[in-house]
Amino acid sequence: MIIIQTTRTMLVELFYVDYNHSVKSHSIIYYSIIYLSTGGLFLLGTRQSMIYLRQVFKLSYLLIPTITTKQCYN
């Protein structure tokens, strides 16, 4: 459970780094989809995995409908 929460935190931070100018927040379902699509725990901890996750974010941002974005603005 701790590892999953840490992973989720890393994904949220990556999301803010890449899209802070346009998107402020997303639902946890969106992060779960991205987490599962990256292969889970296998890609943690290396620089290459960070680069891969950032690429996945850019693809997922275009492919996955961002239905809950407006509901999560704070």
C-alpha positions as CSV (number, residue, x, y, z in Angstrom):
1,M,0.0,0.0,0.0
2,I,2.8,2.4,0.8
3,I,4.5,1.7,-2.5
4,I,1.2,2.3,-4.4
5,Q,0.7,5.6,-2.6
6,T,4.3,6.6,-3.4
7,T,3.8,5.8,-7.0
8,R,0.6,7.8,-7.1
9,T,2.4,10.8,-5.6
10,M,5.2,10.5,-8.2
11,L,2.7,10.5,-11.0
12,V,0.9,13.5,-9.6
13,E,4.1,15.4,-9.4
14,L,5.1,14.5,-12.9
15,F,1.6,15.6,-14.1
16,Y,2.0,19.0,-12.4
17,V,5.5,19.4,-13.9
18,D,4.3,18.9,-17.5
19,Y,0.8,20.4,-17.4
20,N,0.7,22.9,-14.5
21,H,0.0,25.7,-17.0
22,S,-3.3,24.2,-18.3
23,V,-4.5,21.4,-16.0
24,K,-4.6,21.7,-12.3
25,S,-6.0,18.4,-11.1
26,H,-7.5,15.1,-12.1
27,S,-9.4,12.3,-10.5
28,I,-7.7,9.4,-8.9
29,I,-9.2,7.2,-11.6
30,Y,-7.0,9.0,-14.2
31,Y,-3.9,8.3,-12.2
32,S,-4.8,4.7,-11.7
33,I,-5.2,4.3,-15.5
34,I,-1.8,5.8,-16.1
35,Y,-0.2,3.8,-13.3
36,L,-1.6,0.5,-14.7
37,S,-0.6,1.4,-18.2
38,T,3.1,2.0,-17.2
39,G,3.4,-1.5,-15.9
40,G,3.1,-0.6,-12.2
41,L,6.0,-1.1,-9.9
42,F,8.4,-2.3,-12.6
43,L,9.2,1.1,-13.9
44,L,10.0,2.8,-10.6
45,G,13.2,4.4,-9.4
46,T,15.3,4.9,-12.6
47,R,15.8,7.9,-14.8
48,Q,14.7,5.9,-17.8
49,S,11.4,5.2,-16.1
50,M,10.9,8.9,-15.4
51,I,11.4,9.7,-19.1
52,Y,9.0,6.9,-20.1
53,L,6.4,8.0,-17.6
54,R,6.6,11.5,-18.9
55,Q,6.0,10.2,-22.5
56,V,3.1,8.1,-21.3
57,F,1.6,11.3,-19.7
58,K,1.8,13.2,-23.0
59,L,0.2,10.3,-24.8
60,S,-2.5,9.7,-22.2
61,Y,-3.3,13.4,-22.0
62,L,-4.2,13.2,-25.7
63,L,-5.9,9.8,-25.7
64,I,-7.8,9.5,-22.4
65,P,-10.9,11.8,-22.1
66,T,-10.4,14.3,-19.3
67,I,-14.0,14.2,-18.1
68,T,-13.4,15.0,-14.4
69,T,-10.9,17.9,-14.9
70,K,-13.4,20.7,-14.3
71,Q,-14.8,19.0,-11.3
72,C,-11.4,18.9,-9.6
73,Y,-10.4,22.5,-9.9
74,N,-9.6,24.2,-6.6
